[in-house]
Amino acid sequence: MIGADQPSAADAPSEVADNVDEAALAQVMRVVPLGAAVLAGTTVALLVIGYLAIYLLIFLPRGAVG
Amino acid sequence: MTDPGAATHERRILGTELLWAFGVGVLVAAVLGLIVFTALTMNINPPSNVEHIDPKTLHLSGEFAEQNLGTTVGADGGVTVRVIATQFMFVPRCVAVPQGRLVTLRFASPDVVHGLLITGTNVNTMVVPGFVSQVYTTFTRTGDLLMPCHEYCGLGHSDMWANVQVLPDNDFKPDRDGRVSCAQR
């Protein structure tokens, strides 16, 4: 139990939950999955393009090996 | 009570994650398929020869004795190159190979672990004492290629390299013993 002389966590602004506007949250959450997919997709696409460029343009023309 | 808005968000995130997992699965399958396809159709594989040899005696007799090192053309026309990788040199320091023909490269080490690559080709292997490293390839361009040791083998490691001289097929002429040496320039 908190004594009268002890501060409450609610006195510290950083400990208090923000007031969330549910409508604004819903608006953001609608685009979050799409944004994540675009970011991750772009990153992986660049990686795959780099891999394929080296594989097809450098590795394969160097010929058979085994 | 569950917030219906939150449940919708969860469903949407789950749907995105499943779609992402499916896409990544397709990508991994496509890359593996490409590797298997080129392995089967273009003969591109990781070197996988497993063959034992005694590192203490390999230079005394057998295929890695001094007189057998270098490039040899067999009776069937097959080209085989035998090289010893030792601290801190390749023996011989230059090997001649033909352009456009399948060449079998065989390496052995009497001392420590070495490694090598041939610039501009896919040849790249370790040379481990006790084993024969075998790689086959076809050289597509003529010219001198560098073959450095790429596995740190001691203080002289950086001086350990050899030349691979790729000759046009009509300049690649074996002598009576089926041996071919580097052209003197």
gemmi code that builds the backbone of each chain (N, CA, C; Angstrom):
import gemmi

chains = {
    "A": [
        ("MET", (0.849, -1.199, 0.000), (0.000, 0.000, 0.000), (0.881, 1.245, 0.000)),
        ("ILE", (0.507, 2.196, -0.757), (1.315, 3.408, -0.872), (0.972, 4.338, 0.276)),
        ("GLY", (2.026, 4.767, 0.943), (1.812, 5.687, 2.034), (1.497, 7.080, 1.517)),
        ("ALA", (1.014, 7.899, 2.408), (0.628, 9.254, 2.000), (1.831, 10.073, 1.571)),
        ("ASP", (3.030, 9.706, 2.128), (4.214, 10.489, 1.787), (4.957, 9.950, 0.565)),
        ("GLN", (4.448, 8.851, -0.034), (5.116, 8.279, -1.211), (4.415, 8.745, -2.479)),
        ("PRO", (5.213, 9.086, -3.516), (4.573, 9.542, -4.760), (3.930, 8.373, -5.501)),
        ("SER", (2.885, 8.613, -6.158), (2.224, 7.610, -6.990), (2.879, 7.574, -8.363)),
        ("ALA", (2.910, 6.375, -8.999), (3.438, 6.272, -10.355), (2.661, 7.170, -11.300)),
        ("ALA", (1.427, 7.399, -10.986), (0.595, 8.230, -11.856), (1.042, 9.688, -11.860)),
        ("ASP", (1.917, 10.042, -10.864), (2.425, 11.407, -10.857), (3.478, 11.628, -11.939)),
        ("ALA", (4.142, 10.524, -12.356), (5.178, 10.664, -13.386), (4.540, 10.552, -14.765)),
        ("PRO", (4.670, 11.574, -15.603), (3.999, 11.569, -16.927), (4.390, 10.365, -17.777)),
        ("SER", (5.682, 9.902, -17.619), (6.115, 8.809, -18.479), (5.458, 7.489, -18.116)),
        ("GLU", (4.907, 7.394, -16.916), (4.296, 6.149, -16.469), (2.804, 6.089, -16.771)),
        ("VAL", (2.310, 7.146, -17.275), (0.864, 7.191, -17.518), (0.589, 6.849, -18.979)),
        ("ALA", (-0.357, 5.946, -19.168), (-0.702, 5.556, -20.537), (-1.240, 6.754, -21.304)),
        ("ASP", (-0.858, 6.811, -22.576), (-1.355, 7.903, -23.418), (-2.852, 7.727, -23.641)),
        ("ASN", (-3.462, 8.810, -23.848), (-4.859, 8.725, -24.263), (-4.878, 8.330, -25.730)),
        ("VAL", (-5.464, 7.174, -26.010), (-5.460, 6.664, -27.369), (-6.815, 6.903, -28.013)),
        ("ASP", (-6.741, 7.509, -29.143), (-7.957, 7.701, -29.917), (-8.193, 6.411, -30.714)),
        ("GLU", (-9.197, 5.679, -30.340), (-9.440, 4.366, -30.949), (-9.606, 4.462, -32.464)),
        ("ALA", (-10.247, 5.509, -32.915), (-10.457, 5.656, -34.361), (-9.130, 5.860, -35.090)),
        ("ALA", (-8.243, 6.680, -34.450), (-6.935, 6.916, -35.064), (-6.113, 5.637, -35.055)),
        ("LEU", (-6.212, 4.864, -33.944), (-5.472, 3.600, -33.844), (-5.928, 2.629, -34.929)),
        ("ALA", (-7.231, 2.559, -35.114), (-7.768, 1.661, -36.141), (-7.278, 2.071, -37.517)),
        ("GLN", (-7.215, 3.378, -37.731), (-6.725, 3.891, -39.019), (-5.280, 3.460, -39.273)),
        ("VAL", (-4.441, 3.580, -38.228), (-3.038, 3.197, -38.363), (-2.908, 1.693, -38.569)),
        ("MET", (-3.670, 0.936, -37.773), (-3.548, -0.521, -37.837), (-4.002, -1.088, -39.181)),
        ("ARG", (-4.816, -0.328, -39.886), (-5.247, -0.794, -41.208), (-4.075, -0.835, -42.200)),
        ("VAL", (-3.117, 0.080, -42.046), (-2.016, 0.141, -43.026), (-0.717, -0.489, -42.519)),
        ("VAL", (-0.675, -0.834, -41.224), (0.572, -1.390, -40.681), (0.990, -2.677, -41.389)),
        ("PRO", (0.117, -3.666, -41.581), (0.563, -4.900, -42.255), (1.044, -4.630, -43.673)),
        ("LEU", (0.374, -3.745, -44.376), (0.779, -3.443, -45.754), (2.158, -2.782, -45.763)),
        ("GLY", (2.354, -1.840, -44.846), (3.644, -1.154, -44.764), (4.770, -2.125, -44.452)),
        ("ALA", (4.521, -3.037, -43.501), (5.550, -4.024, -43.135), (5.863, -4.920, -44.326)),
        ("ALA", (4.811, -5.323, -45.037), (5.017, -6.214, -46.190), (5.803, -5.492, -47.286)),
        ("VAL", (5.493, -4.225, -47.521), (6.217, -3.465, -48.563), (7.676, -3.303, -48.185)),
        ("LEU", (7.936, -2.977, -46.911), (9.321, -2.788, -46.458), (10.113, -4.096, -46.560)),
        ("ALA", (9.540, -5.167, -45.997), (10.243, -6.455, -46.024), (10.355, -6.977, -47.450)),
        ("GLY", (9.293, -6.780, -48.238), (9.315, -7.255, -49.623), (10.374, -6.556, -50.441)),
        ("THR", (10.492, -5.252, -50.284), (11.512, -4.497, -51.016), (12.910, -4.962, -50.630)),
        ("THR", (13.127, -5.144, -49.334), (14.442, -5.581, -48.855), (14.805, -6.950, -49.418)),
        ("VAL", (13.880, -7.904, -49.318), (14.158, -9.258, -49.801), (14.299, -9.260, -51.325)),
        ("ALA", (13.493, -8.435, -52.008), (13.595, -8.377, -53.467), (14.983, -7.897, -53.887)),
        ("LEU", (15.524, -6.870, -53.196), (16.870, -6.387, -53.520), (17.908, -7.483, -53.297)),
        ("LEU", (17.742, -8.225, -52.194), (18.668, -9.314, -51.877), (18.626, -10.393, -52.960)),
        ("VAL", (17.415, -10.757, -53.365), (17.260, -11.820, -54.371), (17.793, -11.357, -55.724)),
        ("ILE", (17.542, -10.102, -56.070), (18.067, -9.574, -57.342), (19.592, -9.621, -57.343)),
        ("GLY", (20.218, -9.236, -56.223), (21.671, -9.296, -56.116), (22.185, -10.717, -56.245)),
        ("TYR", (21.514, -11.645, -55.564), (21.917, -13.062, -55.620), (21.811, -13.593, -57.046)),
        ("LEU", (20.673, -13.328, -57.696), (20.458, -13.850, -59.043), (21.428, -13.221, -60.041)),
        ("ALA", (21.720, -11.927, -59.848), (22.664, -11.267, -60.759), (24.032, -11.939, -60.678)),
        ("ILE", (24.519, -12.209, -59.471), (25.826, -12.856, -59.316), (25.761, -14.297, -59.826)),
        ("TYR", (24.680, -14.992, -59.505), (24.552, -16.401, -59.904), (24.483, -16.547, -61.423)),
        ("LEU", (23.638, -15.726, -62.054), (23.398, -15.891, -63.490), (24.462, -15.209, -64.356)),
        ("LEU", (25.005, -14.082, -63.890), (25.926, -13.314, -64.728), (27.398, -13.600, -64.443)),
        ("ILE", (27.709, -14.135, -63.272), (29.116, -14.412, -62.946), (29.348, -15.905, -62.733)),
        ("PHE", (28.556, -16.522, -61.854), (28.822, -17.911, -61.482), (28.612, -18.881, -62.652)),
        ("LEU", (27.447, -18.829, -63.287), (27.161, -19.786, -64.363), (28.082, -19.627, -65.569)),
        ("PRO", (28.387, -18.379, -66.030), (29.299, -18.271, -67.185), (30.694, -18.825, -66.916)),
        ("ARG", (31.082, -18.978, -65.662), (32.409, -19.519, -65.366), (32.487, -21.013, -65.647)),
        ("GLY", (31.382, -21.632, -65.898), (31.393, -23.000, -66.401), (31.300, -24.087, -65.359)),
        ("ALA", (31.370, -25.324, -65.874), (31.144, -26.500, -65.035), (32.242, -26.647, -63.992)),
        ("VAL", (31.879, -27.167, -62.861), (32.826, -27.483, -61.808), (32.232, -28.605, -60.978)),
        ("GLY", (33.102, -29.389, -60.374), (32.551, -30.444, -59.534), (33.632, -31.258, -58.884)),
    ],
    "B": [
        ("MET", (-14.502, -8.340, -22.366), (-15.036, -8.521, -23.700), (-13.984, -8.108, -24.735)),
        ("THR", (-13.873, -8.909, -25.816), (-12.865, -8.628, -26.831), (-13.313, -7.474, -27.706)),
        ("ASP", (-12.348, -6.574, -27.955), (-12.622, -5.433, -28.821), (-12.710, -5.928, -30.274)),
        ("PRO", (-13.823, -5.766, -30.948), (-13.940, -6.270, -32.326), (-12.930, -5.628, -33.274)),
        ("GLY", (-12.582, -4.356, -32.992), (-11.576, -3.698, -33.835), (-10.231, -4.377, -33.706)),
        ("ALA", (-9.848, -4.704, -32.464), (-8.572, -5.374, -32.230), (-8.556, -6.744, -32.894)),
        ("ALA", (-9.672, -7.452, -32.835), (-9.734, -8.779, -33.467), (-9.530, -8.669, -34.975)),
        ("THR", (-10.103, -7.622, -35.570), (-9.910, -7.401, -37.014), (-8.444, -7.153, -37.337)),
        ("HIS", (-7.798, -6.326, -36.478), (-6.374, -6.047, -36.704), (-5.556, -7.321, -36.622)),
        ("GLU", (-5.859, -8.138, -35.606), (-5.118, -9.395, -35.432), (-5.266, -10.275, -36.665)),
        ("ARG", (-6.496, -10.340, -37.176), (-6.749, -11.181, -38.362), (-5.953, -10.678, -39.565)),
        ("ARG", (-5.908, -9.364, -39.691), (-5.211, -8.777, -40.837), (-3.703, -9.038, -40.739)),
        ("ILE", (-3.161, -8.907, -39.535), (-1.718, -9.160, -39.339), (-1.414, -10.631, -39.593)),
        ("LEU", (-2.280, -11.516, -39.085), (-2.064, -12.955, -39.296), (-2.105, -13.292, -40.784)),
        ("GLY", (-3.083, -12.681, -41.480), (-3.176, -12.916, -42.923), (-1.918, -12.478, -43.648)),
        ("THR", (-1.384, -11.319, -43.262), (-0.150, -10.820, -43.891), (1.015, -11.756, -43.606)),
        ("GLU", (1.092, -12.239, -42.358), (2.197, -13.128, -41.991), (2.130, -14.440, -42.763)),
        ("LEU", (0.919, -14.978, -42.920), (0.772, -16.234, -43.667), (1.152, -16.033, -45.134)),
        ("LEU", (0.723, -14.904, -45.684), (1.061, -14.597, -47.078), (2.579, -14.463, -47.239)),
        ("TRP", (3.214, -13.801, -46.268), (4.667, -13.618, -46.292), (5.372, -14.977, -46.211)),
        ("ALA", (4.899, -15.824, -45.291), (5.503, -17.155, -45.136), (5.376, -17.940, -46.444)),
        ("PHE", (4.228, -17.846, -47.095), (4.026, -18.542, -48.365), (4.998, -18.009, -49.421)),
        ("GLY", (5.103, -16.669, -49.490), (6.008, -16.055, -50.477), (7.452, -16.478, -50.256)),
        ("VAL", (7.895, -16.485, -49.002), (9.274, -16.885, -48.700), (9.481, -18.362, -49.036)),
        ("GLY", (8.462, -19.179, -48.755), (8.541, -20.603, -49.102), (8.723, -20.788, -50.603)),
        ("VAL", (7.962, -20.039, -51.391), (8.082, -20.116, -52.858), (9.482, -19.677, -53.301)),
        ("LEU", (9.985, -18.612, -52.683), (11.314, -18.096, -53.030), (12.407, -19.119, -52.729)),
        ("VAL", (12.359, -19.715, -51.544), (13.364, -20.713, -51.162), (13.294, -21.909, -52.118)),
        ("ALA", (12.066, -22.343, -52.433), (11.905, -23.478, -53.361), (12.454, -23.123, -54.740)),
        ("ALA", (12.223, -21.877, -55.185), (12.710, -21.462, -56.511), (14.237, -21.444, -56.555)),
        ("VAL", (14.869, -20.925, -55.500), (16.336, -20.866, -55.473), (16.925, -22.277, -55.423)),
        ("LEU", (16.346, -23.138, -54.573), (16.828, -24.526, -54.514), (16.618, -25.223, -55.859)),
        ("GLY", (15.458, -24.959, -56.485), (15.174, -25.555, -57.794), (16.192, -25.114, -58.832)),
        ("LEU", (16.570, -23.825, -58.794), (17.566, -23.300, -59.731), (18.914, -23.995, -59.528)),
        ("ILE", (19.305, -24.185, -58.263), (20.588, -24.830, -57.957), (20.575, -26.284, -58.448)),
        ("VAL", (19.471, -26.998, -58.189), (19.380, -28.399, -58.624), (19.343, -28.473, -60.147)),
        ("PHE", (18.604, -27.551, -60.785), (18.494, -27.545, -62.245), (19.868, -27.342, -62.894)),
        ("THR", (20.621, -26.347, -62.407), (21.944, -26.105, -63.001), (22.905, -27.257, -62.696)),
        ("ALA", (22.738, -27.877, -61.515), (23.597, -29.022, -61.178), (23.351, -30.164, -62.163)),
        ("LEU", (22.088, -30.389, -62.513), (21.755, -31.518, -63.379), (22.036, -31.216, -64.851)),
        ("THR", (21.796, -29.985, -65.274), (21.920, -29.675, -66.701), (23.284, -29.109, -67.076)),
        ("MET", (23.969, -28.417, -66.146), (25.239, -27.774, -66.483), (26.418, -28.373, -65.743)),
        ("ASN", (26.151, -29.435, -64.978), (27.242, -30.125, -64.273), (27.964, -29.211, -63.282)),
        ("ILE", (27.258, -28.365, -62.612), (27.883, -27.481, -61.627), (27.547, -28.018, -60.238)),
        ("ASN", (28.560, -28.554, -59.575), (28.360, -29.170, -58.265), (29.496, -28.776, -57.333)),
        ("PRO", (29.272, -28.845, -56.031), (30.413, -28.660, -55.132), (31.351, -29.857, -55.248)),
        ("PRO", (32.681, -29.636, -55.253), (33.605, -30.766, -55.304), (33.349, -31.704, -54.127)),
        ("SER", (33.221, -33.005, -54.422), (32.817, -33.917, -53.340), (33.620, -35.214, -53.370)),
        ("ASN", (34.815, -35.156, -53.983), (35.629, -36.367, -54.041), (36.199, -36.693, -52.659)),
        ("VAL", (36.073, -37.938, -52.234), (36.682, -38.367, -50.974), (37.655, -39.499, -51.297)),
        ("GLU", (38.945, -39.209, -51.111), (39.967, -40.175, -51.488), (41.139, -39.996, -50.528)),
        ("HIS", (41.599, -41.072, -49.937), (42.658, -40.958, -48.928), (44.036, -41.140, -49.559)),
        ("ILE", (45.033, -40.493, -48.948), (46.420, -40.662, -49.369), (47.294, -40.412, -48.143)),
        ("ASP", (48.404, -41.137, -48.052), (49.286, -40.967, -46.895), (50.156, -39.721, -47.097)),
        ("PRO", (49.989, -38.680, -46.288), (50.752, -37.442, -46.510), (52.250, -37.623, -46.281)),
        ("LYS", (52.657, -38.641, -45.522), (54.088, -38.825, -45.220), (54.849, -39.384, -46.414)),
        ("THR", (54.150, -40.114, -47.285), (54.857, -40.796, -48.371), (54.369, -40.404, -49.766)),
        ("LEU", (53.473, -39.425, -49.837), (52.866, -39.158, -51.154), (53.877, -38.703, -52.204)),
        ("HIS", (55.003, -38.089, -51.757), (55.990, -37.591, -52.718), (56.989, -38.676, -53.137)),
        ("LEU", (56.950, -39.821, -52.499), (57.964, -40.846, -52.765), (57.598, -41.736, -53.943)),
        ("SER", (56.340, -42.062, -54.052), (55.922, -42.913, -55.166), (54.450, -42.634, -55.454)),
        ("GLY", (53.972, -43.220, -56.541), (52.563, -43.039, -56.869), (52.333, -41.774, -57.679)),
        ("GLU", (51.092, -41.378, -57.792), (50.768, -40.302, -58.734), (51.321, -38.941, -58.336)),
        ("PHE", (51.644, -38.723, -57.067), (52.178, -37.418, -56.667), (53.699, -37.425, -56.532)),
        ("ALA", (54.366, -38.449, -57.049), (55.831, -38.419, -57.132), (56.219, -37.336, -58.137)),
        ("GLU", (57.437, -36.788, -57.981), (57.822, -35.595, -58.737), (57.610, -35.748, -60.247)),
        ("GLN", (57.982, -36.937, -60.775), (57.894, -37.104, -62.232), (56.452, -37.142, -62.739)),
        ("ASN", (55.492, -37.295, -61.847), (54.091, -37.355, -62.286), (53.346, -36.034, -62.094)),
        ("LEU", (54.034, -35.036, -61.518), (53.343, -33.765, -61.257), (53.206, -32.959, -62.551)),
        ("GLY", (52.235, -32.076, -62.555), (51.994, -31.261, -63.744), (50.845, -31.824, -64.562)),
        ("THR", (50.864, -31.495, -65.849), (49.746, -31.837, -66.732), (50.053, -33.090, -67.536)),
        ("THR", (49.111, -34.015, -67.529), (49.259, -35.257, -68.278), (48.020, -35.471, -69.137)),
        ("VAL", (48.250, -35.888, -70.382), (47.132, -36.254, -71.248), (47.115, -37.769, -71.358)),
        ("GLY", (46.024, -38.375, -70.955), (45.929, -39.830, -70.956), (45.669, -40.374, -72.354)),
        ("ALA", (45.704, -41.699, -72.461), (45.490, -42.351, -73.753), (44.097, -42.038, -74.305)),
        ("ASP", (43.154, -41.798, -73.403), (41.783, -41.492, -73.835), (41.591, -40.000, -74.129)),
        ("GLY", (42.685, -39.221, -74.034), (42.593, -37.778, -74.299), (42.200, -36.958, -73.086)),
        ("GLY", (41.965, -37.623, -71.973), (41.587, -36.901, -70.745), (42.780, -36.142, -70.174)),
        ("VAL", (42.548, -34.909, -69.754), (43.626, -34.068, -69.219), (43.549, -34.073, -67.694)),
        ("THR", (44.675, -34.449, -67.065), (44.730, -34.473, -65.604), (45.909, -33.636, -65.139)),
        ("VAL", (45.663, -32.787, -64.148), (46.718, -31.953, -63.573), (46.934, -32.404, -62.134)),
        ("ARG", (48.189, -32.687, -61.783), (48.491, -33.093, -60.407), (49.433, -32.068, -59.785)),
        ("VAL", (49.051, -31.566, -58.628), (49.828, -30.517, -57.978), (49.938, -30.851, -56.488)),
        ("ILE", (51.140, -30.640, -55.936), (51.310, -30.741, -54.483), (51.262, -29.329, -53.911)),
        ("ALA", (50.449, -29.143, -52.892), (50.388, -27.864, -52.185), (51.162, -28.040, -50.888)),
        ("THR", (52.268, -27.319, -50.771), (53.122, -27.488, -49.593), (53.583, -26.125, -49.102)),
        ("GLN", (54.016, -26.043, -47.850), (54.493, -24.761, -47.326), (55.792, -24.375, -48.037)),
        ("PHE", (55.904, -23.318, -48.783), (54.868, -22.349, -49.122), (54.853, -22.205, -50.635)),
        ("MET", (54.558, -23.276, -51.322), (54.526, -23.220, -52.785), (53.639, -24.335, -53.329)),
        ("PHE", (53.230, -24.135, -54.570), (52.595, -25.207, -55.316), (53.675, -25.838, -56.193)),
        ("VAL", (53.669, -27.154, -56.287), (54.627, -27.863, -57.150), (53.838, -28.648, -58.184)),
        ("PRO", (54.001, -28.320, -59.485), (54.822, -27.250, -60.061), (54.155, -25.876, -59.895)),
        ("ARG", (54.944, -24.841, -60.185), (54.440, -23.470, -59.972), (53.636, -22.963, -61.153)),
        ("CYS", (53.660, -23.717, -62.240), (52.857, -23.328, -63.399), (52.324, -24.600, -64.056)),
        ("VAL", (51.051, -24.615, -64.370), (50.495, -25.764, -65.087), (49.801, -25.263, -66.348)),
        ("ALA", (49.925, -26.062, -67.408), (49.292, -25.717, -68.683), (48.031, -26.548, -68.850)),
        ("VAL", (46.979, -25.906, -69.286), (45.712, -26.616, -69.517), (45.114, -26.139, -70.843)),
        ("PRO", (44.299, -26.978, -71.461), (43.709, -26.568, -72.741), (42.402, -25.792, -72.523)),
        ("GLN", (42.082, -24.952, -73.497), (40.802, -24.231, -73.452), (39.709, -25.144, -74.006)),
        ("GLY", (38.570, -25.127, -73.358), (37.387, -25.800, -73.908), (37.352, -27.303, -73.749)),
        ("ARG", (38.250, -27.872, -72.941), (38.219, -29.317, -72.698), (38.105, -29.570, -71.210)),
        ("LEU", (37.484, -30.679, -70.873), (37.326, -31.005, -69.454), (38.699, -31.331, -68.854)),
        ("VAL", (39.022, -30.674, -67.758), (40.309, -30.885, -67.085), (40.039, -31.365, -65.662)),
        ("THR", (40.758, -32.406, -65.254), (40.639, -32.883, -63.876), (41.847, -32.404, -63.090)),
        ("LEU", (41.604, -31.670, -62.037), (42.678, -31.132, -61.199), (42.732, -31.948, -59.910)),
        ("ARG", (43.945, -32.433, -59.588), (44.092, -33.235, -58.363), (45.200, -32.632, -57.492)),
        ("PHE", (44.883, -32.440, -56.229), (45.814, -31.789, -55.308), (45.994, -32.645, -54.060)),
        ("ALA", (47.215, -32.576, -53.494), (47.464, -33.242, -52.216), (48.439, -32.397, -51.414)),
        ("SER", (48.380, -32.517, -50.093), (49.260, -31.750, -49.214), (50.035, -32.703, -48.303)),
        ("PRO", (51.372, -32.505, -48.192), (52.134, -33.348, -47.265), (52.268, -32.731, -45.872)),
        ("ASP", (51.811, -31.480, -45.690), (52.073, -30.844, -44.395), (50.806, -30.330, -43.698)),
        ("VAL", (50.340, -29.158, -44.066), (49.209, -28.566, -43.342), (48.042, -28.342, -44.309)),
        ("VAL", (46.954, -27.836, -43.777), (45.784, -27.559, -44.611), (46.071, -26.353, -45.503)),
        ("HIS", (45.869, -26.520, -46.789), (45.960, -25.421, -47.748), (44.591, -25.276, -48.421)),
        ("GLY", (44.483, -24.278, -49.276), (43.261, -24.095, -50.064), (43.646, -23.376, -51.326)),
        ("LEU", (42.818, -23.439, -52.328), (43.168, -22.731, -53.561), (41.914, -22.362, -54.341)),
        ("LEU", (42.102, -21.357, -55.162), (41.090, -21.003, -56.146), (41.825, -20.620, -57.408)),
        ("ILE", (41.125, -20.684, -58.524), (41.706, -20.221, -59.784), (40.860, -19.055, -60.244)),
        ("THR", (41.506, -17.907, -60.393), (40.754, -16.683, -60.668), (39.946, -16.799, -61.967)),
        ("GLY", (38.746, -16.283, -61.932), (37.905, -16.274, -63.133), (37.230, -17.598, -63.422)),
        ("THR", (37.404, -18.576, -62.524), (36.721, -19.860, -62.691), (35.987, -20.200, -61.390)),
        ("ASN", (35.256, -21.296, -61.422), (34.578, -21.727, -60.197), (35.419, -22.710, -59.392)),
        ("VAL", (36.676, -22.913, -59.775), (37.536, -23.842, -59.032), (37.880, -23.223, -57.676)),
        ("ASN", (37.573, -23.956, -56.621), (37.791, -23.462, -55.270), (37.697, -24.659, -54.340)),
        ("THR", (38.815, -25.016, -53.718), (38.776, -26.203, -52.862), (39.798, -26.093, -51.736)),
        ("MET", (39.590, -26.870, -50.706), (40.577, -27.024, -49.645), (41.494, -28.180, -50.034)),
        ("VAL", (42.713, -28.149, -49.523), (43.623, -29.285, -49.704), (44.036, -29.731, -48.301)),
        ("VAL", (43.499, -30.849, -47.887), (43.671, -31.311, -46.511), (44.632, -32.503, -46.503)),
        ("PRO", (45.667, -32.483, -45.640), (46.585, -33.619, -45.581), (45.813, -34.920, -45.322)),
        ("GLY", (46.168, -35.948, -46.078), (45.473, -37.234, -45.909), (44.397, -37.473, -46.944)),
        ("PHE", (44.062, -36.433, -47.712), (43.021, -36.567, -48.731), (43.516, -36.021, -50.076)),
        ("VAL", (42.958, -36.552, -51.157), (43.206, -35.986, -52.479), (42.016, -35.090, -52.803)),
        ("SER", (42.294, -33.822, -53.093), (41.228, -32.910, -53.512), (41.127, -32.963, -55.024)),
        ("GLN", (39.974, -33.278, -55.519), (39.804, -33.365, -56.974), (38.692, -32.432, -57.432)),
        ("VAL", (39.000, -31.640, -58.438), (38.021, -30.717, -59.014), (38.113, -30.841, -60.523)),
        ("TYR", (37.001, -30.917, -61.202), (37.065, -30.855, -62.661), (36.411, -29.581, -63.145)),
        ("THR", (36.901, -29.071, -64.236), (36.323, -27.859, -64.806), (36.701, -27.766, -66.280)),
        ("THR", (36.077, -26.837, -66.959), (36.431, -26.528, -68.345), (36.812, -25.049, -68.390)),
        ("PHE", (38.017, -24.769, -68.848), (38.471, -23.377, -68.917), (37.936, -22.752, -70.207)),
        ("THR", (37.244, -21.642, -70.067), (36.552, -21.056, -71.215), (37.375, -19.988, -71.928)),
        ("ARG", (38.387, -19.410, -71.245), (39.181, -18.339, -71.869), (40.658, -18.677, -71.791)),
        ("THR", (41.414, -18.259, -72.809), (42.857, -18.476, -72.763), (43.510, -17.358, -71.946)),
        ("GLY", (44.751, -17.637, -71.526), (45.483, -16.615, -70.773), (46.032, -17.201, -69.482)),
        ("ASP", (46.758, -16.353, -68.745), (47.340, -16.786, -67.469), (46.387, -16.464, -66.324)),
        ("LEU", (46.093, -17.464, -65.529), (45.217, -17.277, -64.378), (46.034, -17.496, -63.107)),
        ("LEU", (45.720, -16.733, -62.099), (46.422, -16.851, -60.822), (45.762, -17.929, -59.966)),
        ("MET", (46.600, -18.726, -59.299), (46.066, -19.745, -58.387), (46.725, -19.555, -57.012)),
        ("PRO", (46.160, -18.708, -56.158), (46.757, -18.478, -54.846), (46.239, -19.473, -53.804)),
        ("CYS", (47.039, -19.656, -52.758), (46.560, -20.414, -51.586), (45.621, -19.493, -50.818)),
        ("HIS", (44.450, -19.972, -50.493), (43.502, -19.096, -49.785), (43.184, -19.592, -48.372)),
        ("GLU", (44.038, -20.510, -47.869), (43.853, -20.952, -46.482), (45.163, -20.666, -45.756)),
        ("TYR", (45.103, -19.829, -44.735), (46.353, -19.435, -44.064), (47.130, -20.678, -43.632)),
        ("CYS", (48.385, -20.800, -44.118), (49.134, -22.032, -43.884), (50.469, -21.767, -43.190)),
        ("GLY", (50.732, -20.538, -42.814), (51.969, -20.218, -42.118), (52.506, -18.872, -42.558)),
        ("LEU", (53.715, -18.534, -42.092), (54.248, -17.197, -42.331), (54.461, -16.891, -43.812)),
        ("GLY", (54.707, -17.922, -44.626), (54.943, -17.675, -46.053), (53.691, -17.805, -46.890)),
        ("HIS", (52.544, -17.835, -46.249), (51.281, -18.053, -46.966), (51.087, -17.095, -48.130)),
        ("SER", (51.421, -15.812, -47.914), (51.142, -14.814, -48.954), (52.030, -14.996, -50.183)),
        ("ASP", (53.111, -15.779, -50.064), (53.970, -16.036, -51.226), (53.571, -17.310, -51.964)),
        ("MET", (52.537, -17.950, -51.509), (52.178, -19.260, -52.070), (51.130, -19.085, -53.166)),
        ("TRP", (51.584, -19.125, -54.384), (50.659, -19.021, -55.508), (51.285, -19.678, -56.726)),
        ("ALA", (50.464, -19.988, -57.694), (50.951, -20.603, -58.930), (50.194, -19.993, -60.098)),
        ("ASN", (50.656, -20.323, -61.318), (49.976, -19.858, -62.525), (49.299, -21.026, -63.217)),
        ("VAL", (48.135, -20.742, -63.771), (47.473, -21.713, -64.641), (47.453, -21.098, -66.030)),
        ("GLN", (48.164, -21.745, -66.943), (48.272, -21.190, -68.296), (47.251, -21.908, -69.191)),
        ("VAL", (46.228, -21.184, -69.575), (45.187, -21.774, -70.423), (45.568, -21.538, -71.884)),
        ("LEU", (45.844, -22.634, -72.595), (46.311, -22.538, -73.986), (45.166, -22.861, -74.945)),
        ("PRO", (45.171, -22.208, -76.128), (44.208, -22.629, -77.156), (44.406, -24.112, -77.441)),
        ("ASP", (43.339, -24.804, -77.769), (43.433, -26.256, -77.902), (44.478, -26.688, -78.936)),
        ("ASN", (44.668, -25.892, -80.013), (45.650, -26.294, -81.036), (47.090, -26.022, -80.602)),
        ("ASP", (47.287, -25.218, -79.551), (48.636, -25.014, -78.998), (48.938, -25.990, -77.869)),
        ("PHE", (47.953, -26.740, -77.468), (48.119, -27.656, -76.348), (48.565, -29.012, -76.899)),
        ("LYS", (49.901, -29.179, -76.964), (50.437, -30.375, -77.615), (51.253, -31.187, -76.612)),
        ("PRO", (50.778, -32.360, -76.261), (51.544, -33.196, -75.330), (52.778, -33.789, -76.002)),
        ("ASP", (53.841, -34.024, -75.207), (55.025, -34.667, -75.772), (54.804, -36.186, -75.834)),
        ("ARG", (55.884, -36.928, -76.129), (55.732, -38.382, -76.315), (55.190, -39.069, -75.066)),
        ("ASP", (55.499, -38.481, -73.895), (55.029, -39.094, -72.646), (53.652, -38.591, -72.223)),
        ("GLY", (53.059, -37.785, -73.094), (51.739, -37.253, -72.766), (51.781, -36.102, -71.790)),
        ("ARG", (52.964, -35.456, -71.669), (53.107, -34.360, -70.706), (53.040, -33.015, -71.430)),
        ("VAL", (52.498, -32.024, -70.739), (52.456, -30.670, -71.302), (52.975, -29.704, -70.237)),
        ("SER", (53.937, -28.855, -70.635), (54.486, -27.870, -69.695), (54.039, -26.480, -70.110)),
        ("CYS", (54.225, -25.546, -69.202), (53.874, -24.163, -69.502), (54.749, -23.656, -70.643)),
        ("ALA", (54.141, -22.892, -71.557), (54.911, -22.308, -72.649), (55.845, -21.252, -72.074)),
        ("GLN", (57.085, -21.254, -72.531), (58.051, -20.260, -72.053), (57.829, -18.966, -72.804)),
        ("ARG", (57.764, -17.873, -72.072), (57.536, -16.579, -72.714), (58.630, -15.606, -72.340)),
    ],
}
model = gemmi.Model(1)
for chain_id, residues in chains.items():
    chain = gemmi.Chain(chain_id)
    for i, (resn, *xyz) in enumerate(residues, 1):
        res = gemmi.Residue()
        res.name, res.seqid = resn, gemmi.SeqId(i, " ")
        for name, pos in zip(("N", "CA", "C"), xyz):
            atom = gemmi.Atom()
            atom.name, atom.element = name, gemmi.Element(name[0])
            atom.pos, atom.b_iso = gemmi.Position(*pos), 0.0
            res.add_atom(atom)
        chain.add_residue(res)
    model.add_chain(chain)
structure = gemmi.Structure()
structure.add_model(model)
structure.setup_entities()
